[in-house]
Amino acid sequence: DIITTIEPQVQSFLEKKIDEVKNKYQADSIGGIIMNPIDGSIYALGVKPDFDPNDFSKVKNPFVFSNPLVENVQEFGSVVKPLVMAAALDAGVLTADTTYNDQGSVIVEKKEIFNFDKKGRGVGTSMQEVLNQSLNTGMVFVEQKLGREKLRDYLLSYGIKDKTGIDLPNETSGLVSSILKSPREIEYANAAFGQGIALTPVELLRALASLSNGGNLVVPHVVKEIRYENGNLKQITYPTTKAKISKETGEEITRMLVVVMDKAIKGGLAKLEHFSVAVKTGTAQVADNTTGGYYKDRHTHSFFGYFPAYDPKFIVFLYAVNPKGVPYAATTWTDPFLDITKFLLNYYEVPPDR
């Protein structure tokens, strides 16, 4: 018998939430994972559309049989920003209080990069505000402070071009050649806010978990042990490797992401009084594989968070491809994320941390 890490109550709650969001916004596809960031145990994972393994006859599209959490890569946008900000903090090139002049757009190699609203925040815009308001111009500033080589080294140290080793079939690895080989500054500027690099959800989840656990890369997994008929028990162990960032850097980026939750999400109304929660949203353009550019009217919305922030028991990653009639991930995912967070804290009876 294979004993899994999946917790049925958590699994059914996650499935219910992603179903609600898919139906509300008519997303092309949608998924979520809930994992222990310290050891990589996956408590729940789900995707829609899905299928009934007892009745294949109803499946009209064979793509439904694949698992996009491990088999599909996509650009996730601003949820990558904390990885880059942490790299710059770790390299000592800036702090949360470092400021720049945000003019609403910045030109890199003749290409203009805009903030999501094309507005500038002016002189004295801090790195904390870059995360709070998800400013692309600020991330270009971070990338230029860090430099191409260091950005590449740090991003690769998060394992973004490697398979995670998850115990599910057909895992693929990220497409990050734009920052591996390109001599062009624009590729690095785009990577700093999560465009131009495509990852599997589970790959990105592992990288983000390293911000919460002292800079460790865990192996996400669903198998805990194997029980044999003769009574023997085999515990399955999974290795942990080190990312480049230090434990101290992890604590500082966590502090910044807690401020995002407490002050920026829903204008501060999402703050949980007795729990510190570290979060970031992401809205990314969807690549058009036919033209090589991006669709003007399709986006991927993502949201991740871990909590209690300084001694995390859970990391949650949610995404929706091409939700309709909703511009930003904060609208799509904030309430479902809060529902999942409160459910987990209550279900596992996690004591308050503030």
C-alpha positions as CSV (number, residue, x, y, z in Angstrom):
1,D,0.0,0.0,0.0
2,I,1.2,3.5,-0.8
3,I,0.6,6.0,1.9
4,T,0.3,9.5,0.6
5,T,0.8,13.0,2.1
6,I,-2.6,14.1,0.7
7,E,-5.1,15.2,3.3
8,P,-8.6,14.4,2.0
9,Q,-10.4,17.3,3.7
10,V,-7.8,19.8,2.5
11,Q,-7.9,18.2,-1.0
12,S,-11.7,18.6,-1.3
13,F,-11.6,22.2,0.0
14,L,-9.0,23.1,-2.6
15,E,-10.9,21.5,-5.4
16,K,-14.1,23.3,-4.3
17,K,-12.3,26.7,-4.4
18,I,-10.7,26.2,-7.8
19,D,-14.0,25.0,-9.1
20,E,-15.7,28.2,-7.9
21,V,-13.1,30.4,-9.5
22,K,-13.1,28.5,-12.8
23,N,-16.9,28.8,-13.0
24,K,-17.0,32.4,-11.9
25,Y,-14.4,33.6,-14.4
26,Q,-14.7,30.9,-17.1
27,A,-10.9,30.3,-17.0
28,D,-9.4,28.1,-19.7
29,S,-7.6,26.1,-17.1
30,I,-6.9,26.5,-13.4
31,G,-4.9,24.8,-10.7
32,G,-3.6,24.9,-7.1
33,I,-1.1,23.2,-4.7
34,I,-0.9,23.3,-1.0
35,M,2.5,22.1,0.4
36,N,4.5,22.0,3.6
37,P,7.5,24.3,2.6
38,I,9.8,22.7,5.2
39,D,9.7,19.1,3.9
40,G,7.9,19.3,0.6
41,S,4.9,17.2,1.7
42,I,1.9,18.0,-0.6
43,Y,-1.4,18.1,1.3
44,A,-3.5,18.9,-1.8
45,L,-3.2,19.5,-5.5
46,G,-5.9,20.0,-8.1
47,V,-6.5,21.1,-11.7
48,K,-9.6,21.9,-13.8
49,P,-10.7,20.7,-16.3
50,D,-10.2,17.2,-14.9
51,F,-11.7,13.8,-15.6
52,D,-13.3,10.8,-13.9
53,P,-10.7,7.9,-14.1
54,N,-13.7,5.5,-13.8
55,D,-15.3,6.8,-17.0
56,F,-12.9,8.0,-19.8
57,S,-15.8,8.0,-22.3
58,K,-16.9,11.6,-21.4
59,V,-13.5,13.1,-22.1
60,K,-13.6,15.2,-25.4
61,N,-10.1,16.7,-25.2
62,P,-7.2,14.3,-24.6
63,F,-5.1,17.2,-23.1
64,V,-7.2,16.7,-19.9
65,F,-5.2,13.5,-19.2
66,S,-2.0,15.5,-18.7
67,N,-1.1,17.1,-15.4
68,P,-0.3,20.8,-16.0
69,L,1.1,21.2,-12.5
70,V,4.2,19.2,-13.6
71,E,3.9,18.9,-17.4
72,N,3.1,22.4,-18.6
73,V,5.2,25.5,-18.4
74,Q,4.0,29.1,-18.5
75,E,5.0,32.6,-17.6
76,F,3.6,33.6,-14.2
77,G,4.6,37.2,-14.0
78,S,4.9,39.1,-10.8
79,V,4.9,36.1,-8.4
80,V,8.6,35.9,-9.6
81,K,9.4,39.4,-8.3
82,P,10.1,38.2,-4.7
83,L,12.7,35.8,-6.0
84,V,14.5,38.6,-7.8
85,M,14.1,41.1,-4.9
86,A,15.5,38.5,-2.5
87,A,18.5,38.0,-4.8
88,A,19.2,41.8,-4.6
89,L,18.8,41.8,-0.8
90,D,21.1,38.8,-0.5
91,A,23.8,40.4,-2.8
92,G,23.7,43.6,-0.7
93,V,22.9,45.9,-3.6
94,L,19.8,47.3,-2.0
95,T,17.5,47.2,1.1
96,A,13.7,47.4,1.5
97,D,14.2,51.2,2.0
98,T,16.2,51.8,-1.2
99,T,14.3,54.2,-3.4
100,Y,14.2,55.1,-7.1
101,N,12.4,57.6,-9.4
102,D,9.4,55.8,-10.8
103,Q,8.3,57.6,-14.0
104,G,5.7,55.0,-15.0
105,S,7.8,53.5,-17.7
106,V,11.5,52.8,-18.4
107,I,13.3,52.2,-21.8
108,V,15.6,49.2,-22.1
109,E,17.3,48.7,-25.5
110,K,14.7,50.8,-27.2
111,K,11.8,48.9,-25.7
112,E,9.5,50.6,-23.3
113,I,8.5,48.7,-20.2
114,F,5.4,50.0,-18.3
115,N,3.9,49.7,-14.9
116,F,0.6,47.8,-15.0
117,D,-1.3,51.2,-14.9
118,K,1.3,53.1,-16.9
119,K,1.5,55.6,-14.0
120,G,4.6,56.8,-12.2
121,R,4.9,57.1,-8.4
122,G,7.7,59.6,-8.5
123,V,10.9,60.2,-6.6
124,G,11.4,58.2,-3.4
125,T,9.5,55.1,-4.4
126,S,10.9,52.3,-2.1
127,M,11.6,48.7,-2.8
128,Q,8.8,47.8,-0.4
129,E,6.4,49.8,-2.6
130,V,7.7,48.0,-5.6
131,L,6.3,44.8,-4.1
132,N,3.2,46.4,-2.6
133,Q,2.1,47.9,-5.9
134,S,3.9,45.3,-8.1
135,L,5.9,47.9,-10.1
136,N,7.6,46.6,-13.2
137,T,9.8,49.7,-13.5
138,G,11.0,49.0,-9.9
139,M,12.0,45.5,-10.8
140,V,14.0,46.8,-13.8
141,F,15.8,49.1,-11.3
142,V,16.5,46.0,-9.1
143,E,17.8,44.0,-12.1
144,Q,20.2,46.9,-13.1
145,K,21.5,47.1,-9.5
146,L,22.0,43.4,-9.4
147,G,23.5,42.9,-12.8
148,R,22.9,40.2,-15.4
149,E,25.4,37.6,-14.1
150,K,24.2,37.8,-10.5
151,L,20.5,37.7,-11.6
152,R,21.2,34.6,-13.7
153,D,23.1,32.9,-10.9
154,Y,20.5,33.6,-8.2
155,L,17.6,32.6,-10.5
156,L,19.2,29.4,-11.4
157,S,20.1,28.6,-7.8
158,Y,16.3,28.5,-7.2
159,G,16.2,25.5,-9.4
160,I,14.1,27.1,-12.1
161,K,15.6,25.2,-15.0
162,D,15.7,21.8,-13.2
163,K,13.1,19.2,-12.6
164,T,12.0,19.1,-8.9
165,G,12.1,15.3,-8.6
166,I,8.4,15.2,-7.7
167,D,7.1,11.6,-7.6
168,L,4.5,12.2,-10.4
169,P,5.0,11.2,-14.0
170,N,6.1,13.2,-17.0
171,E,7.7,16.1,-15.1
172,T,9.2,18.7,-17.4
173,S,11.6,21.6,-16.6
174,G,11.4,25.3,-17.1
175,L,12.2,27.3,-20.3
176,V,14.7,29.8,-19.2
177,S,17.1,30.1,-22.1
178,S,16.4,33.8,-22.4
179,I,18.4,34.5,-19.3
180,L,20.9,31.7,-19.8
181,K,22.4,32.7,-23.1
182,S,21.1,36.0,-24.2
183,P,23.5,39.0,-24.4
184,R,20.5,41.3,-24.5
185,E,19.6,43.5,-21.4
186,I,15.9,43.4,-22.3
187,E,15.7,39.6,-21.6
188,Y,17.0,40.2,-18.1
189,A,14.8,43.2,-17.5
190,N,11.7,41.1,-18.5
191,A,12.8,38.2,-16.4
192,A,13.0,40.5,-13.3
193,F,9.2,40.8,-13.4
194,G,8.4,37.3,-14.5
195,Q,8.0,37.6,-18.3
196,G,10.1,35.6,-20.7
197,I,10.8,32.7,-18.3
198,A,8.3,29.8,-18.3
199,L,8.1,27.4,-15.4
200,T,5.9,24.5,-14.2
201,P,3.7,25.4,-11.2
202,V,5.5,22.9,-9.0
203,E,8.9,24.3,-10.0
204,L,7.8,27.8,-9.1
205,L,6.3,26.6,-5.9
206,R,9.6,25.0,-4.8
207,A,11.5,28.2,-5.6
208,L,9.1,30.3,-3.7
209,A,9.2,27.9,-0.7
210,S,12.9,28.6,-0.4
211,L,12.1,32.2,0.6
212,S,10.1,30.8,3.6
213,N,12.4,28.0,4.8
214,G,15.8,29.5,5.2
215,G,16.9,29.1,1.5
216,N,16.3,25.4,1.0
217,L,15.1,23.6,-2.1
218,V,12.8,20.8,-1.0
219,V,11.5,17.9,-3.2
220,P,7.7,18.3,-3.5
221,H,6.2,14.8,-3.1
222,V,2.9,12.9,-2.5
223,V,4.3,9.6,-1.2
224,K,5.1,9.2,2.5
225,E,5.7,5.5,2.9
226,I,5.1,2.1,1.5
227,R,3.5,-0.7,3.5
228,Y,4.2,-4.3,2.4
229,E,2.0,-7.3,2.9
230,N,4.6,-9.0,5.2
231,G,4.3,-6.0,7.6
232,N,7.4,-4.2,6.6
233,L,7.3,-0.4,6.3
234,K,9.5,1.7,4.0
235,Q,9.7,5.4,4.9
236,I,10.4,7.5,1.8
237,T,13.0,10.2,2.4
238,Y,13.7,13.2,0.1
239,P,16.8,15.3,-0.1
240,T,17.0,19.0,0.5
241,T,19.5,21.2,-1.4
242,K,20.6,24.8,-0.7
243,A,19.6,27.8,-2.8
244,K,21.9,30.8,-2.9
245,I,20.0,33.1,-0.5
246,S,20.8,33.1,3.2
247,K,18.4,32.5,6.1
248,E,18.6,36.2,7.0
249,T,17.6,37.2,3.4
250,G,14.7,34.8,3.6
251,E,13.5,36.5,6.8
252,E,13.8,39.9,5.3
253,I,11.9,39.1,2.1
254,T,9.3,37.4,4.2
255,R,8.9,40.6,6.3
256,M,8.4,42.5,3.1
257,L,5.8,40.1,1.8
258,V,4.0,40.2,5.1
259,V,3.7,44.0,4.6
260,V,2.2,43.3,1.1
261,M,-0.5,41.3,2.8
262,D,-1.1,43.7,5.7
263,K,-1.1,46.9,3.7
264,A,-1.5,46.3,0.0
265,I,-4.0,43.4,-0.5
266,K,-7.5,44.8,-0.5
267,G,-6.0,48.0,0.8
268,G,-5.1,46.3,4.1
269,L,-8.5,44.8,4.7
270,A,-7.2,41.3,4.0
271,K,-4.8,41.4,7.0
272,L,-5.3,38.6,9.5
273,E,-5.0,40.1,13.0
274,H,-3.4,37.2,14.7
275,F,-1.4,35.6,11.9
276,S,1.4,36.9,9.7
277,V,0.9,35.8,6.1
278,A,3.5,36.5,3.3
279,V,1.9,36.9,-0.1
280,K,2.4,38.1,-3.7
281,T,0.0,38.2,-6.7
282,G,1.0,37.9,-10.4
283,T,-0.7,38.9,-13.7
284,A,1.2,37.8,-16.8
285,Q,0.5,38.0,-20.5
286,V,-0.1,34.7,-22.2
287,A,2.4,33.8,-24.9
288,D,1.1,33.3,-28.4
289,N,2.9,30.2,-29.8
290,T,1.8,31.0,-33.3
291,T,3.1,34.6,-33.7
292,G,5.8,34.4,-31.0
293,G,4.4,37.4,-29.3
294,Y,1.8,37.8,-26.6
295,Y,-2.0,37.8,-26.7
296,K,-3.3,41.3,-25.9
297,D,-6.5,40.0,-24.2
298,R,-5.3,36.8,-22.4
299,H,-3.6,36.7,-19.0
300,T,-2.5,34.2,-16.4
301,H,-3.5,35.2,-12.8
302,S,-1.5,33.7,-10.0
303,F,-1.3,34.1,-6.2
304,F,1.0,32.5,-3.6
305,G,1.3,32.8,0.1
306,Y,2.9,31.1,3.1
307,F,2.0,31.2,6.8
308,P,2.5,31.6,9.7
309,A,5.1,33.6,7.9
310,Y,8.2,33.1,10.1
311,D,7.6,29.5,10.9
312,P,5.5,28.3,7.9
313,K,3.4,25.2,8.0
314,F,1.9,25.8,4.5
315,I,2.6,27.4,1.2
316,V,-0.3,27.8,-1.2
317,F,0.1,28.5,-5.0
318,L,-3.0,29.2,-7.2
319,Y,-3.2,30.1,-10.9
320,A,-5.9,30.6,-13.6
321,V,-5.2,30.8,-17.3
322,N,-7.2,33.4,-19.2
323,P,-10.0,34.2,-16.7
324,K,-12.6,36.3,-18.4
325,G,-13.8,39.8,-17.3
326,V,-11.3,40.4,-14.6
327,P,-8.1,42.3,-15.1
328,Y,-5.9,41.4,-12.1
329,A,-5.0,38.4,-10.0
330,A,-5.7,40.3,-6.8
331,T,-9.4,40.3,-7.8
332,T,-9.5,36.7,-9.0
333,W,-7.6,35.1,-6.1
334,T,-7.6,37.2,-2.9
335,D,-10.9,35.8,-1.4
336,P,-10.3,32.2,-2.4
337,F,-6.7,32.4,-0.9
338,L,-8.1,33.9,2.3
339,D,-10.7,31.1,2.5
340,I,-8.0,28.4,2.0
341,T,-5.7,30.1,4.6
342,K,-8.4,30.4,7.3
343,F,-9.5,26.8,6.6
344,L,-5.9,25.5,7.0
345,L,-5.3,27.5,10.2
346,N,-8.5,26.2,11.7
347,Y,-8.3,22.6,10.4
348,Y,-4.8,22.1,11.7
349,E,-5.4,24.2,14.8
350,V,-2.3,26.4,14.2
351,P,-1.6,28.7,17.1
352,P,-1.5,32.5,16.4
353,D,1.9,34.0,15.8
354,R,1.1,37.6,16.6
